[in-house]
Amino acid sequence: MQISVKTSQRTQMIDITSQVRRAVEESKIQNGLVHVCSMHTTGAITINENADPAVEIDILNTINKVIPWDDHFKHMEGNSAAHIKVSLFGPSELIPLENGSLVLGTWQGIFFCEFDGPRTRRVNVKILADS
Ligand code: ZN
C-alpha cells in the first residue's frame, strides 16, 4: 500500500509514523517486518526523535551545511544536493511488527525527508508477515 505525503518546503522532515501505523492496522497482519520505502530519488526515509521538533531543525540545518544546494554540481537538473542527501539517509527503513504494533523506541518516529520540495510524495509500505 502507499502513503501520500505533501511537503511545503525544499528541505523538510515529516513525521509519518501514524500513517504507517494506519497502513499496518488495515493490513490486519500482526507479526513480521514493515518496509517503509520512499519512491523518489530526492526524498528519503529515516527514524529519529519525534518528541522535540528542535531535533528535526538541527538535523536539517546540519545536512544543509554539509551539502549546500549549490556546489558546482554537474547534474543538469540542478538538484544534486537532494540526490546526495537521499543516498546518505537511505530510501527506506525496516521496522519489526509485534502483536500488531510497530517496535519503535519511546522517542522514535518514522520521517519522510523532503530534500527537493515542495512536492506531493509517495511512500510504499510493504509488510512481510511471519510464516
Ligand atoms: Zn535530479
Residues whose N, C-alpha, C, O or C-beta is under 5 A from the ligand:
A	BS01	ZN	E77 N79
